[in-house]
């Protein structure tokens, strides 16, 4: 069954809010603005690099450039949307990028540019997928990325990390010894 946020969204009907809900992301860490294509084998999504963002101020001072890690994150979000759609994953599932198999960056991305993320599902089963694709601007290719995705049950994943209070208590014990 498709995640409730995905049901009823057509290619033209995606909003940042529905994308965030479908992926389980807050809007502050969402690097997708729109979906141009979403099918069982491919997803094409876009993101307009803002004119101002904290990461642009710091990367690099006087020469704002979108970090490659955030370009890869946006690709991962488009790929996760594709995998969710192709497998009909529900909100009880979290899709993670388990491995970036390849990433090559061939151009800089500046504020105001529109990124197009093109992700293709090359192999998938119920637990994971291999995806590959390209990130481009109007000027041409920016990056080529291949990744392995993993679907995990939200409750199981939450149990992989101790609660913040457990971490603080463990740190206190370690400090005393």
N, C-alpha and C positions, 0 to 999 in steps of 0.2 A: 504494500500500500504506500502510495506517495506521501511524503511529509505534507501536512495540511497546508503549509505555506506555498507548496509547489502546485497543488491542485488549483486549476482555474487560471493559472498564469500562462499566457501565451507569450510568444517571442516579444511582442510589443507591450505586454502587460506587466513586466517585471519592474519593480521599484527597488530602490536601495533597501527599504524596509523589508520587502518580501524576500530579497536576496539574503539579507542578514538573518531573517527568521529561518529560511530554508537551510542555511549553512550553520546556524547556531552561533553567529558572530554578532558582536556589537558593531554599531556603525563606525566607531572610531578606528576599527581595525579591519574594515572592509575595503578591499581594493578592486571592487567591481561596481560599476554604475548601471549597466544595462546588459541584457542578453539579446544578441541578434539571432542566434541559432541555438537550439537545444534539441538533440535527438538521441537515439540509443547509441550512436557511435561518435558523435561530435558535439562540441560546444564552442560557440564563438561569443565572447563577452567583451565589454569595453570598460575602460576607466580613464577619466580625464584627470591628469595630474594637477592637483590644486596649485594656485598661485602662491599660497602660503601654507606651510605645515611645519611643525617643530623639526621634523627630520630633514626638511629642505634647508632650514636655517643652519643646521649642523653639518650637512653633507653636500657640498663643501662650502665653507664660508666664502662668500663672494662669487661662488660658482655653484648655484643650487642644481643638484642632480639627484634623480630618484635612485636610491640604493638598489643594487642588484638583488639583495635579499628580499626587498619588498616587491620587486618585479617578479621574482620567483614565487613569493607568497600569493600575489594576484593570480599567477598561473595555477598555483595549487588550489586556490578557491574556485576557479573556473573548472578545473579537473574534478574537484570534489562535487561540484554541482552536477557535472556530467555523470559521475559514478552514482550519485544519489538517484538521479533520474533513470539511468539505465537499469539499476537494480531495485528501484522502488523502495529505497531505504526510508524508514520512519525516523521520527525525532528521538527515538531511544538509541539510535546509532550515531556515533561520531565518526567522521571520515578524517583520517590523518595522513599527511605525507610521511610515509615511513622511511623513504629513501629517495634522495635526488640522485638518479643514476647518471645524469649528464646535464650540465648547464654551461652554455657558452654565451657570453655577452659580446655583442659586436658593435653596439652604438650606445651613446649616452641619451638619457631621457630627461628633458627639461620641463619646468613648470608650464602648464597650459597644453602640453602635448596629449593627444588621445592615444592610449594603448589599446591594441586589439589582441586579446588572448585567444588563440585557436588551439583547442585541446582535442585529441583523438584518442579514443579508447582502443588499445591494441589487443588487450587480453583481460578478461575479468572472470571472477567467480564470486560467490557470496561473501567471501572474506576480504578480497582485495582486487586490485587492478593495476595494470601497467598502462600508463598514459604517456603521450609524447605530443609535442607541438611547438608552436612558434609564438613569439610576442613581437608585434610590429607597431610602427607608427606610420603616418602618411609618407614619411621619408624612406621607409623600408624596414627590414628586419632589425630587431633589437636583441633578441635572444632565442636560443633553441634549448628546449628543456625536455627531459624524459624523467619520469618519476614512478615510484611504486606507492600506491595508496593502500591503506588498511582501514577496514570498517571494524569498529569495536563497539560493544555494548556500553552505553553511557555509564551504567552502574559499575560494571567491571573496571572500566577505565578510571572512574573516580576512586575506586579502591586501590589503585596502583600507587597512590601518593598518600602519605600521612596527612592528617588534618594539620592546619597551621599551628594549632595549640600543641599537637604531638611533636612537630618539628622544633618549636621553641623549647619544649621540655627536654627533647633529646640534646639540643644544643647546650642547655643549662647543665645537664648531666656531664656532657663531654668537657665542658669548661672546668668542672670541679675535679675531674680526674686527671 
